[in-house]
């Protein structure tokens, strides 16, 4: 097991009711699997258009997740 910090921003924080939490994940895992597990834990996030970051870098899904990493979840924002 590995422990990671999950940060929620904007509407995701409102949906989850938390801004930050620690979670344990099975290892090895990648960003796609980690974020899928988080969304399954908080199904209210499924209604949002989400973006993800690992250690302050946008995540595409294949990034390895390691003990102590920081995962961030936020809503996609469109401008005009």
N, C-alpha and C positions, 0 to 999 in steps of 0.2 A: 504494500500500500504506500501511496505517496500523498502528501498533504499539500494543497494549493490554496491560494487566496483568490476568491472570486469577488470582483467589484462590479456593481450594478450602477448604471448612470441613467439619468433622465427618467423616461417612462418605464424602463425596466426596474428601476429602484422602487417606483410607485407600485408596480404590479407585484413585485416580490415582497415589498414591505421591509426591505433591508438595503443598505448601501454596500455592505461588505460582509463576507462570511468565509469561513474555512471549511473545505470539504476534503474528504479522502477519496482517492480514485485508485482503481486497479492499475498496476504497471505491467507491461508497457502500455502506454496509451498515446494517442495523438490528439490534436486540437479538435478534430471533427467528433471523435468519440467522447471527449470530455464535454464539449458543448451540447452534444445530443443528450448526454446524461443529465446535465443541468436543466435543459428544457423539459425533459421527462419529469424531473423533480418539481419543476414549476411550470405546469402546463399552461398557465395564464400567459406565458411568454410566446406561445405559439401564434397568438393573434398579432404579434409585432413583427415588423421587418427588421431583423437583427443584424448587427455587425459584431465581430469578435476581435479581440486582440490577445496576444500572448506576450507578456513582458513588454508592453507598450508598443508592440508592432502588430499591425493588422495581420490577421490569421487567415490563411486560405484553407486550412484543414489538415494538411500533412505534417505540420510542425509537431515535433516530439514534446510531450509534457513531462517535466521532471519535478521532483520533490522541491517545494519552495517556490515554484513558478507563480506568477500573477496572471490571472485570466480576467479579462474585462468584457462585459456584455453591454451593448448600447444600441439604441434604435438608429436606423438610417435616417438621416435628415436631408430633405431636399430643399434647395433654395430657388430663388427666382429672381 
